[in-house]
Amino acid sequence: MAKPDNRKDNVRKLQEMIQNTIGNIEAAEETMSNTHLTEEQRQQIREKDERRRASIEGMRNEIQDEARAQENRYE
């Protein structure tokens, strides 16, 4: 039997995920500035950070969707 969909803490979870992703971006930037990396490694980090930024945008959109759903009581 499937568990019922409990969305009450989705916004909090999404906010935590955003903060963790921002932390990962900051750590990657620090790594690039404090270590000797090849240009290929730097490019890989930049590309990964771009994907992270896109994920953050998606999570922010999802938070807005969740807020609207809560206002409408998930109807």
ROMI-688704 format. One record per atom (N, C-alpha, C, O): residue in one letter; x, y, z; atom name. Coordinates in Angstrom, 2 decimals. Layout:
BEGIN
<site rest="A" px="X" py="Y" pz="Z" atom="CA"/>
...
***
This chain:
BEGIN
<site rest="M" px="0.85" py="-1.18" pz="0.00" atom="N"/>
<site rest="M" px="0.00" py="0.00" pz="0.00" atom="CA"/>
<site rest="M" px="0.90" py="1.25" pz="0.00" atom="C"/>
<site rest="M" px="1.85" py="1.33" pz="0.78" atom="O"/>
<site rest="A" px="0.60" py="2.18" pz="-0.85" atom="N"/>
<site rest="A" px="1.38" py="3.41" pz="-0.98" atom="CA"/>
<site rest="A" px="1.10" py="4.34" pz="0.18" atom="C"/>
<site rest="A" px="-0.01" py="4.39" pz="0.71" atom="O"/>
<site rest="K" px="2.14" py="5.08" pz="0.57" atom="N"/>
<site rest="K" px="1.96" py="6.08" pz="1.62" atom="CA"/>
<site rest="K" px="1.20" py="7.28" pz="1.06" atom="C"/>
<site rest="K" px="1.38" py="7.62" pz="-0.11" atom="O"/>
<site rest="P" px="0.36" py="7.91" pz="1.87" atom="N"/>
<site rest="P" px="-0.32" py="9.12" pz="1.40" atom="CA"/>
<site rest="P" px="0.68" py="10.23" pz="1.12" atom="C"/>
<site rest="P" px="1.74" py="10.30" pz="1.74" atom="O"/>
<site rest="D" px="0.34" py="11.09" pz="0.19" atom="N"/>
<site rest="D" px="1.21" py="12.20" pz="-0.20" atom="CA"/>
<site rest="D" px="1.16" py="13.27" pz="0.88" atom="C"/>
<site rest="D" px="0.13" py="13.94" pz="1.05" atom="O"/>
<site rest="N" px="2.26" py="13.45" pz="1.61" atom="N"/>
<site rest="N" px="2.34" py="14.46" pz="2.65" atom="CA"/>
<site rest="N" px="3.26" py="15.57" pz="2.15" atom="C"/>
<site rest="N" px="4.48" py="15.43" pz="2.14" atom="O"/>
<site rest="R" px="2.66" py="16.67" pz="1.73" atom="N"/>
<site rest="R" px="3.41" py="17.76" pz="1.13" atom="CA"/>
<site rest="R" px="3.63" py="18.92" pz="2.08" atom="C"/>
<site rest="R" px="4.12" py="19.97" pz="1.65" atom="O"/>
<site rest="K" px="3.28" py="18.77" pz="3.33" atom="N"/>
<site rest="K" px="3.32" py="19.90" pz="4.26" atom="CA"/>
<site rest="K" px="4.72" py="20.46" pz="4.47" atom="C"/>
<site rest="K" px="4.86" py="21.65" pz="4.75" atom="O"/>
<site rest="D" px="5.76" py="19.64" pz="4.35" atom="N"/>
<site rest="D" px="7.11" py="20.14" pz="4.59" atom="CA"/>
<site rest="D" px="7.94" py="20.24" pz="3.31" atom="C"/>
<site rest="D" px="9.16" py="20.38" pz="3.37" atom="O"/>
<site rest="N" px="7.29" py="20.17" pz="2.16" atom="N"/>
<site rest="N" px="8.02" py="20.25" pz="0.89" atom="CA"/>
<site rest="N" px="8.78" py="21.57" pz="0.74" atom="C"/>
<site rest="N" px="9.91" py="21.57" pz="0.25" atom="O"/>
<site rest="V" px="8.19" py="22.67" pz="1.14" atom="N"/>
<site rest="V" px="8.85" py="23.97" pz="0.99" atom="CA"/>
<site rest="V" px="10.12" py="24.00" pz="1.83" atom="C"/>
<site rest="V" px="11.16" py="24.45" pz="1.37" atom="O"/>
<site rest="R" px="10.03" py="23.52" pz="3.05" atom="N"/>
<site rest="R" px="11.21" py="23.48" pz="3.93" atom="CA"/>
<site rest="R" px="12.30" py="22.61" pz="3.31" atom="C"/>
<site rest="R" px="13.47" py="22.99" pz="3.31" atom="O"/>
<site rest="K" px="11.92" py="21.46" pz="2.81" atom="N"/>
<site rest="K" px="12.89" py="20.55" pz="2.19" atom="CA"/>
<site rest="K" px="13.53" py="21.19" pz="0.95" atom="C"/>
<site rest="K" px="14.74" py="21.08" pz="0.75" atom="O"/>
<site rest="L" px="12.74" py="21.84" pz="0.15" atom="N"/>
<site rest="L" px="13.26" py="22.52" pz="-1.04" atom="CA"/>
<site rest="L" px="14.22" py="23.64" pz="-0.65" atom="C"/>
<site rest="L" px="15.26" py="23.82" pz="-1.29" atom="O"/>
<site rest="Q" px="13.88" py="24.39" pz="0.38" atom="N"/>
<site rest="Q" px="14.76" py="25.47" pz="0.84" atom="CA"/>
<site rest="Q" px="16.10" py="24.91" pz="1.32" atom="C"/>
<site rest="Q" px="17.15" py="25.49" pz="1.06" atom="O"/>
<site rest="E" px="16.06" py="23.78" pz="2.03" atom="N"/>
<site rest="E" px="17.30" py="23.13" pz="2.46" atom="CA"/>
<site rest="E" px="18.13" py="22.67" pz="1.27" atom="C"/>
<site rest="E" px="19.35" py="22.80" pz="1.25" atom="O"/>
<site rest="M" px="17.45" py="22.12" pz="0.27" atom="N"/>
<site rest="M" px="18.15" py="21.67" pz="-0.93" atom="CA"/>
<site rest="M" px="18.82" py="22.84" pz="-1.65" atom="C"/>
<site rest="M" px="19.94" py="22.72" pz="-2.13" atom="O"/>
<site rest="I" px="18.13" py="23.97" pz="-1.70" atom="N"/>
<site rest="I" px="18.71" py="25.16" pz="-2.33" atom="CA"/>
<site rest="I" px="19.95" py="25.60" pz="-1.56" atom="C"/>
<site rest="I" px="20.98" py="25.90" pz="-2.17" atom="O"/>
<site rest="Q" px="19.86" py="25.65" pz="-0.23" atom="N"/>
<site rest="Q" px="21.01" py="26.07" pz="0.58" atom="CA"/>
<site rest="Q" px="22.19" py="25.11" pz="0.39" atom="C"/>
<site rest="Q" px="23.34" py="25.54" pz="0.30" atom="O"/>
<site rest="N" px="21.91" py="23.81" pz="0.34" atom="N"/>
<site rest="N" px="22.98" py="22.83" pz="0.11" atom="CA"/>
<site rest="N" px="23.62" py="23.02" pz="-1.26" atom="C"/>
<site rest="N" px="24.84" py="22.92" pz="-1.39" atom="O"/>
<site rest="T" px="22.81" py="23.29" pz="-2.26" atom="N"/>
<site rest="T" px="23.33" py="23.47" pz="-3.62" atom="CA"/>
<site rest="T" px="24.18" py="24.74" pz="-3.69" atom="C"/>
<site rest="T" px="25.23" py="24.75" pz="-4.34" atom="O"/>
<site rest="I" px="23.72" py="25.80" pz="-3.04" atom="N"/>
<site rest="I" px="24.51" py="27.03" pz="-3.00" atom="CA"/>
<site rest="I" px="25.86" py="26.76" pz="-2.31" atom="C"/>
<site rest="I" px="26.90" py="27.26" pz="-2.75" atom="O"/>
<site rest="G" px="25.82" py="25.99" pz="-1.24" atom="N"/>
<site rest="G" px="27.06" py="25.62" pz="-0.55" atom="CA"/>
<site rest="G" px="28.00" py="24.85" pz="-1.46" atom="C"/>
<site rest="G" px="29.21" py="25.06" pz="-1.41" atom="O"/>
<site rest="N" px="27.45" py="23.96" pz="-2.29" atom="N"/>
<site rest="N" px="28.28" py="23.21" pz="-3.23" atom="CA"/>
<site rest="N" px="28.91" py="24.13" pz="-4.28" atom="C"/>
<site rest="N" px="30.07" py="23.94" pz="-4.65" atom="O"/>
<site rest="I" px="28.16" py="25.10" pz="-4.73" atom="N"/>
<site rest="I" px="28.70" py="26.07" pz="-5.70" atom="CA"/>
<site rest="I" px="29.85" py="26.85" pz="-5.06" atom="C"/>
<site rest="I" px="30.91" py="27.03" pz="-5.67" atom="O"/>
<site rest="E" px="29.63" py="27.31" pz="-3.84" atom="N"/>
<site rest="E" px="30.66" py="28.08" pz="-3.15" atom="CA"/>
<site rest="E" px="31.91" py="27.24" pz="-2.92" atom="C"/>
<site rest="E" px="33.03" py="27.73" pz="-3.06" atom="O"/>
<site rest="A" px="31.73" py="25.98" pz="-2.55" atom="N"/>
<site rest="A" px="32.88" py="25.08" pz="-2.34" atom="CA"/>
<site rest="A" px="33.64" py="24.86" pz="-3.64" atom="C"/>
<site rest="A" px="34.87" py="24.82" pz="-3.64" atom="O"/>
<site rest="A" px="32.91" py="24.72" pz="-4.74" atom="N"/>
<site rest="A" px="33.56" py="24.52" pz="-6.04" atom="CA"/>
<site rest="A" px="34.36" py="25.75" pz="-6.44" atom="C"/>
<site rest="A" px="35.47" py="25.64" pz="-6.95" atom="O"/>
<site rest="E" px="33.79" py="26.93" pz="-6.19" atom="N"/>
<site rest="E" px="34.51" py="28.17" pz="-6.51" atom="CA"/>
<site rest="E" px="35.78" py="28.30" pz="-5.66" atom="C"/>
<site rest="E" px="36.82" py="28.73" pz="-6.14" atom="O"/>
<site rest="E" px="35.67" py="27.92" pz="-4.39" atom="N"/>
<site rest="E" px="36.84" py="27.97" pz="-3.51" atom="CA"/>
<site rest="E" px="37.90" py="26.98" pz="-4.00" atom="C"/>
<site rest="E" px="39.09" py="27.30" pz="-3.99" atom="O"/>
<site rest="T" px="37.48" py="25.81" pz="-4.41" atom="N"/>
<site rest="T" px="38.42" py="24.81" pz="-4.93" atom="CA"/>
<site rest="T" px="39.14" py="25.35" pz="-6.15" atom="C"/>
<site rest="T" px="40.35" py="25.17" pz="-6.29" atom="O"/>
<site rest="M" px="38.41" py="26.01" pz="-7.02" atom="N"/>
<site rest="M" px="39.04" py="26.54" pz="-8.23" atom="CA"/>
<site rest="M" px="40.05" py="27.63" pz="-7.90" atom="C"/>
<site rest="M" px="41.06" py="27.76" pz="-8.58" atom="O"/>
<site rest="S" px="39.79" py="28.40" pz="-6.86" atom="N"/>
<site rest="S" px="40.71" py="29.50" pz="-6.56" atom="CA"/>
<site rest="S" px="41.90" py="29.05" pz="-5.71" atom="C"/>
<site rest="S" px="42.93" py="29.72" pz="-5.69" atom="O"/>
<site rest="N" px="41.78" py="27.93" pz="-5.00" atom="N"/>
<site rest="N" px="42.83" py="27.52" pz="-4.07" atom="CA"/>
<site rest="N" px="43.66" py="26.33" pz="-4.53" atom="C"/>
<site rest="N" px="44.59" py="25.93" pz="-3.83" atom="O"/>
<site rest="T" px="43.37" py="25.76" pz="-5.68" atom="N"/>
<site rest="T" px="44.12" py="24.59" pz="-6.12" atom="CA"/>
<site rest="T" px="44.57" py="24.78" pz="-7.55" atom="C"/>
<site rest="T" px="44.05" py="25.61" pz="-8.29" atom="O"/>
<site rest="H" px="45.54" py="23.98" pz="-7.91" atom="N"/>
<site rest="H" px="46.03" py="23.98" pz="-9.28" atom="CA"/>
<site rest="H" px="45.22" py="22.96" pz="-10.07" atom="C"/>
<site rest="H" px="45.34" py="21.75" pz="-9.86" atom="O"/>
<site rest="L" px="44.42" py="23.45" pz="-10.96" atom="N"/>
<site rest="L" px="43.58" py="22.60" pz="-11.80" atom="CA"/>
<site rest="L" px="43.91" py="22.84" pz="-13.26" atom="C"/>
<site rest="L" px="44.37" py="23.92" pz="-13.64" atom="O"/>
<site rest="T" px="43.67" py="21.83" pz="-14.06" atom="N"/>
<site rest="T" px="43.82" py="22.02" pz="-15.49" atom="CA"/>
<site rest="T" px="42.64" py="22.84" pz="-15.99" atom="C"/>
<site rest="T" px="41.62" py="22.95" pz="-15.31" atom="O"/>
<site rest="E" px="42.78" py="23.40" pz="-17.15" atom="N"/>
<site rest="E" px="41.66" py="24.16" pz="-17.72" atom="CA"/>
<site rest="E" px="40.46" py="23.24" pz="-17.95" atom="C"/>
<site rest="E" px="39.31" py="23.67" pz="-17.80" atom="O"/>
<site rest="E" px="40.71" py="22.00" pz="-18.30" atom="N"/>
<site rest="E" px="39.62" py="21.04" pz="-18.49" atom="CA"/>
<site rest="E" px="38.87" py="20.81" pz="-17.17" atom="C"/>
<site rest="E" px="37.64" py="20.76" pz="-17.16" atom="O"/>
<site rest="Q" px="39.59" py="20.68" pz="-16.08" atom="N"/>
<site rest="Q" px="38.95" py="20.50" pz="-14.77" atom="CA"/>
<site rest="Q" px="38.15" py="21.74" pz="-14.38" atom="C"/>
<site rest="Q" px="37.04" py="21.62" pz="-13.85" atom="O"/>
<site rest="R" px="38.70" py="22.90" pz="-14.64" atom="N"/>
<site rest="R" px="37.98" py="24.14" pz="-14.34" atom="CA"/>
<site rest="R" px="36.70" py="24.24" pz="-15.16" atom="C"/>
<site rest="R" px="35.65" py="24.65" pz="-14.66" atom="O"/>
<site rest="Q" px="36.79" py="23.85" pz="-16.42" atom="N"/>
<site rest="Q" px="35.61" py="23.89" pz="-17.29" atom="CA"/>
<site rest="Q" px="34.54" py="22.92" pz="-16.79" atom="C"/>
<site rest="Q" px="33.35" py="23.23" pz="-16.81" atom="O"/>
<site rest="Q" px="34.96" py="21.75" pz="-16.34" atom="N"/>
<site rest="Q" px="34.01" py="20.77" pz="-15.81" atom="CA"/>
<site rest="Q" px="33.30" py="21.33" pz="-14.57" atom="C"/>
<site rest="Q" px="32.09" py="21.15" pz="-14.40" atom="O"/>
<site rest="I" px="34.06" py="22.00" pz="-13.72" atom="N"/>
<site rest="I" px="33.46" py="22.61" pz="-12.53" atom="CA"/>
<site rest="I" px="32.48" py="23.71" pz="-12.92" atom="C"/>
<site rest="I" px="31.39" py="23.79" pz="-12.36" atom="O"/>
<site rest="R" px="32.86" py="24.54" pz="-13.88" atom="N"/>
<site rest="R" px="31.96" py="25.62" pz="-14.33" atom="CA"/>
<site rest="R" px="30.66" py="25.03" pz="-14.89" atom="C"/>
<site rest="R" px="29.58" py="25.54" pz="-14.61" atom="O"/>
<site rest="E" px="30.78" py="23.97" pz="-15.69" atom="N"/>
<site rest="E" px="29.58" py="23.35" pz="-16.27" atom="CA"/>
<site rest="E" px="28.69" py="22.75" pz="-15.19" atom="C"/>
<site rest="E" px="27.47" py="22.87" pz="-15.24" atom="O"/>
<site rest="K" px="29.31" py="22.11" pz="-14.21" atom="N"/>
<site rest="K" px="28.52" py="21.53" pz="-13.12" atom="CA"/>
<site rest="K" px="27.82" py="22.63" pz="-12.33" atom="C"/>
<site rest="K" px="26.66" py="22.48" pz="-11.95" atom="O"/>
<site rest="D" px="28.52" py="23.74" pz="-12.10" atom="N"/>
<site rest="D" px="27.89" py="24.86" pz="-11.38" atom="CA"/>
<site rest="D" px="26.73" py="25.45" pz="-12.18" atom="C"/>
<site rest="D" px="25.73" py="25.87" pz="-11.59" atom="O"/>
<site rest="E" px="26.84" py="25.48" pz="-13.48" atom="N"/>
<site rest="E" px="25.71" py="25.95" pz="-14.30" atom="CA"/>
<site rest="E" px="24.51" py="25.03" pz="-14.14" atom="C"/>
<site rest="E" px="23.37" py="25.50" pz="-14.05" atom="O"/>
<site rest="R" px="24.75" py="23.74" pz="-14.10" atom="N"/>
<site rest="R" px="23.65" py="22.79" pz="-13.87" atom="CA"/>
<site rest="R" px="23.07" py="22.99" pz="-12.48" atom="C"/>
<site rest="R" px="21.86" py="22.90" pz="-12.29" atom="O"/>
<site rest="R" px="23.92" py="23.26" pz="-11.51" atom="N"/>
<site rest="R" px="23.45" py="23.53" pz="-10.15" atom="CA"/>
<site rest="R" px="22.57" py="24.77" pz="-10.12" atom="C"/>
<site rest="R" px="21.52" py="24.78" pz="-9.48" atom="O"/>
<site rest="R" px="22.99" py="25.83" pz="-10.82" atom="N"/>
<site rest="R" px="22.19" py="27.07" pz="-10.86" atom="CA"/>
<site rest="R" px="20.83" py="26.81" pz="-11.51" atom="C"/>
<site rest="R" px="19.81" py="27.35" pz="-11.06" atom="O"/>
<site rest="A" px="20.81" py="26.00" pz="-12.55" atom="N"/>
<site rest="A" px="19.54" py="25.65" pz="-13.20" atom="CA"/>
<site rest="A" px="18.65" py="24.87" pz="-12.24" atom="C"/>
<site rest="A" px="17.44" py="25.07" pz="-12.20" atom="O"/>
<site rest="S" px="19.26" py="23.98" pz="-11.45" atom="N"/>
<site rest="S" px="18.49" py="23.22" pz="-10.47" atom="CA"/>
<site rest="S" px="17.89" py="24.14" pz="-9.42" atom="C"/>
<site rest="S" px="16.74" py="23.97" pz="-9.00" atom="O"/>
<site rest="I" px="18.67" py="25.12" pz="-8.99" atom="N"/>
<site rest="I" px="18.18" py="26.08" pz="-8.00" atom="CA"/>
<site rest="I" px="16.97" py="26.82" pz="-8.56" atom="C"/>
<site rest="I" px="15.97" py="27.00" pz="-7.86" atom="O"/>
<site rest="E" px="17.05" py="27.24" pz="-9.80" atom="N"/>
<site rest="E" px="15.92" py="27.93" pz="-10.42" atom="CA"/>
<site rest="E" px="14.68" py="27.03" pz="-10.44" atom="C"/>
<site rest="E" px="13.57" py="27.48" pz="-10.16" atom="O"/>
<site rest="G" px="14.87" py="25.77" pz="-10.78" atom="N"/>
<site rest="G" px="13.76" py="24.82" pz="-10.79" atom="CA"/>
<site rest="G" px="13.17" py="24.62" pz="-9.40" atom="C"/>
<site rest="G" px="11.96" py="24.54" pz="-9.25" atom="O"/>
<site rest="M" px="14.04" py="24.55" pz="-8.40" atom="N"/>
<site rest="M" px="13.55" py="24.38" pz="-7.03" atom="CA"/>
<site rest="M" px="12.79" py="25.61" pz="-6.56" atom="C"/>
<site rest="M" px="11.79" py="25.50" pz="-5.85" atom="O"/>
<site rest="R" px="13.25" py="26.79" pz="-6.95" atom="N"/>
<site rest="R" px="12.53" py="28.02" pz="-6.58" atom="CA"/>
<site rest="R" px="11.15" py="28.05" pz="-7.24" atom="C"/>
<site rest="R" px="10.17" py="28.47" pz="-6.62" atom="O"/>
<site rest="N" px="11.08" py="27.61" pz="-8.47" atom="N"/>
<site rest="N" px="9.77" py="27.53" pz="-9.14" atom="CA"/>
<site rest="N" px="8.87" py="26.52" pz="-8.43" atom="C"/>
<site rest="N" px="7.67" py="26.75" pz="-8.29" atom="O"/>
<site rest="E" px="9.45" py="25.42" pz="-7.99" atom="N"/>
<site rest="E" px="8.67" py="24.41" pz="-7.28" atom="CA"/>
<site rest="E" px="8.16" py="24.95" pz="-5.95" atom="C"/>
<site rest="E" px="7.04" py="24.63" pz="-5.53" atom="O"/>
<site rest="I" px="8.96" py="25.76" pz="-5.27" atom="N"/>
<site rest="I" px="8.52" py="26.39" pz="-4.02" atom="CA"/>
<site rest="I" px="7.30" py="27.27" pz="-4.29" atom="C"/>
<site rest="I" px="6.35" py="27.26" pz="-3.52" atom="O"/>
<site rest="Q" px="7.34" py="28.03" pz="-5.38" atom="N"/>
<site rest="Q" px="6.19" py="28.87" pz="-5.73" atom="CA"/>
<site rest="Q" px="4.96" py="28.01" pz="-6.00" atom="C"/>
<site rest="Q" px="3.85" py="28.35" pz="-5.58" atom="O"/>
<site rest="D" px="5.15" py="26.90" pz="-6.70" atom="N"/>
<site rest="D" px="4.03" py="25.98" pz="-6.97" atom="CA"/>
<site rest="D" px="3.47" py="25.42" pz="-5.66" atom="C"/>
<site rest="D" px="2.25" py="25.34" pz="-5.49" atom="O"/>
<site rest="E" px="4.35" py="25.05" pz="-4.75" atom="N"/>
<site rest="E" px="3.92" py="24.52" pz="-3.46" atom="CA"/>
<site rest="E" px="3.15" py="25.58" pz="-2.67" atom="C"/>
<site rest="E" px="2.13" py="25.28" pz="-2.05" atom="O"/>
<site rest="A" px="3.63" py="26.81" pz="-2.70" atom="N"/>
<site rest="A" px="2.95" py="27.88" pz="-1.98" atom="CA"/>
<site rest="A" px="1.53" py="28.08" pz="-2.54" atom="C"/>
<site rest="A" px="0.58" py="28.24" pz="-1.78" atom="O"/>
<site rest="R" px="1.41" py="28.06" pz="-3.85" atom="N"/>
<site rest="R" px="0.08" py="28.18" pz="-4.47" atom="CA"/>
<site rest="R" px="-0.80" py="26.99" pz="-4.09" atom="C"/>
<site rest="R" px="-1.98" py="27.16" pz="-3.80" atom="O"/>
<site rest="A" px="-0.23" py="25.81" pz="-4.08" atom="N"/>
<site rest="A" px="-1.00" py="24.61" pz="-3.72" atom="CA"/>
<site rest="A" px="-1.48" py="24.69" pz="-2.28" atom="C"/>
<site rest="A" px="-2.61" py="24.31" pz="-1.97" atom="O"/>
<site rest="Q" px="-0.62" py="25.18" pz="-1.39" atom="N"/>
<site rest="Q" px="-1.02" py="25.32" pz="0.01" atom="CA"/>
<site rest="Q" px="-2.13" py="26.34" pz="0.16" atom="C"/>
<site rest="Q" px="-3.05" py="26.15" pz="0.96" atom="O"/>
<site rest="E" px="-2.05" py="27.43" pz="-0.60" atom="N"/>
<site rest="E" px="-3.11" py="28.44" pz="-0.55" atom="CA"/>
<site rest="E" px="-4.43" py="27.84" pz="-1.01" atom="C"/>
<site rest="E" px="-5.49" py="28.21" pz="-0.50" atom="O"/>
<site rest="N" px="-4.36" py="26.93" pz="-1.96" atom="N"/>
<site rest="N" px="-5.57" py="26.29" pz="-2.49" atom="CA"/>
<site rest="N" px="-5.88" py="24.98" pz="-1.79" atom="C"/>
<site rest="N" px="-6.74" py="24.22" pz="-2.23" atom="O"/>
<site rest="R" px="-5.16" py="24.72" pz="-0.72" atom="N"/>
<site rest="R" px="-5.33" py="23.49" pz="0.07" atom="CA"/>
<site rest="R" px="-5.17" py="22.24" pz="-0.78" atom="C"/>
<site rest="R" px="-5.92" py="21.27" pz="-0.62" atom="O"/>
<site rest="Y" px="-4.21" py="22.26" pz="-1.69" atom="N"/>
<site rest="Y" px="-3.83" py="21.12" pz="-2.53" atom="CA"/>
<site rest="Y" px="-4.99" py="20.59" pz="-3.36" atom="C"/>
<site rest="Y" px="-5.10" py="19.38" pz="-3.59" atom="O"/>
<site rest="E" px="-5.83" py="21.48" pz="-3.81" atom="N"/>
<site rest="E" px="-6.97" py="21.04" pz="-4.67" atom="CA"/>
<site rest="E" px="-6.54" py="20.94" pz="-6.10" atom="C"/>
<site rest="E" px="-7.34" py="20.59" pz="-6.97" atom="O"/>
***
